[in-house]
Amino acid sequence: MHKYLLIVFFFSLSALYAQSKEVVAVENAVDDLMEAMVNADESQLRKLTDPQLTYGHSNGLIENQSEYILALSSGESNFTEINIENQTVDLKGNIALVRHFLIGKTHNRNSDPAPVNLGVLTVWHKKGKNWTLLARQAYKR
């Protein structure tokens, strides 16, 4: 009986370690995306997002992958600073649900510099070894 409990404990510990490793990988992907947004790095944005991306803004605008990347790379949407707070990652197989607050600064082409304070839900999925953004929805706080 003790041998059985030890085996169960070992496999539970292994599963917890594997999940923890994946949480870190998702968090790194989120960080990489925020950096690519601030830098308007078109190649990184494409690498970190899915071709089927649906990107929802807090004002109701919905963009696909091409529209999202064009808005950032053209300066139409321009983040000068992004900070993430209170992030949680919930894994469901090869899907990760990430919630956080995005606090930052933006200076869009058609507007004055402005602070940004949003609640965000993102949906990531694992393709091969990489996590890519599949969906995002923001709301004003």
Secondary structure by P-SEA (a helix, b strand, c coil): caaaaaaaaaaaaaaaaaaaaaaaaaaaaaaaaaaaaaaccaaaaaaacccbbbbbccccccccaaaaaaaaaaccbbbcbbbbcbbbbbbcccbbbbbbbbbbccccccccbbbbbbbbbbbbbbcccbbbbcbbbbbcc
